[in-house]
Amino acid sequence: MLDAVRRIVQALHETSRWAEKHLGVTGAQLFVLQTLAESPRLSLNELAARTHTHQSSVSTVVARLVERGLVVRGVGADDARRLELRLSAEGRRLTRRAPNMAQHRLIQGIERLSASRRRALATSLDTLTKAMAIGDRTPAMLFDDTKRRARKVSRHE
């Protein structure tokens, strides 16, 4: 069982390192960019649902992508009250150069499981996180190491 967990974490880590080395974005940022490339003009809540991530975690990643000019916020085409996210031209160029992130493959793998197996897996993982005393944490996006980087920068200032 631990070997299976190691293989999953290794695949996630490898694609995240590739994104940082070759594109200058975190794995979480590339995952968001690729999700927006697949489904342009998503609201923040829709993006959170597509990435299976808490809205507050996605919001943090999106804010950094907007700052870098890779994502643009705009009003909805059909509803001016709706805030939509889309890739900028630079964001589209970047995603075209990237391989499919392991997060996408993980989600696709889970979605291929039968409903009963997905429920059993979710229950087992929930039980495991509670046994590890980490079940109450709001998780950040996978391999979004911005907080770690911010601590490094503040130590060097």
GIUR-V241891 format. One line per field, one symbol per residue. ss: DSSP state (A for helix, B for strand, O for the rest). psi: psi as a letter, one per 20 degrees, with the letter a starting at -180 (. if undefined). burial: b if it has 9 or more other ideal C-beta (glycine too) atoms within 8 Angstrom, else e. Layout:
BEGIN
ss=???
psi=???
burial=???
END
This chain:
BEGIN
ss=OAAAAAAAAAAAAAAAAAAAAAAOOOAAAAAAAAAAAAOOOBOAAAAAAAAOOOAAAAAAAAAAAAAOOOBBBBBOOOOOOOBBBBBOAAAAAAAAOOOOOAAAAAAAAAAAOOAAAAAAAAAAAAAAAAAOOOOOOOOOOOOOOAAAAAAAAAAAO
psi=ghhggggghggggghgggggghikqrggghggghghhhnqlqrghgggghilqqhhghggggghhghijhqpqrqqhioiippqqrqrghgggghhiqrpqhgghggggghiqqghhggggggghggghghikjijqoqrqplnkhggghggghhi.
burial=eeeeeeebeebbbbbbbbbbeebebbbbbbbbbbbbbeeeebbbebbbebbebebebbbbbbebbbeeebbeeeebeeeeebbbbbbbeebbebbeebeebbbbbbbeebeebeeeebeebeeeebeebeeeeeeeeeebbbbbebeeeeeeeeeee
END
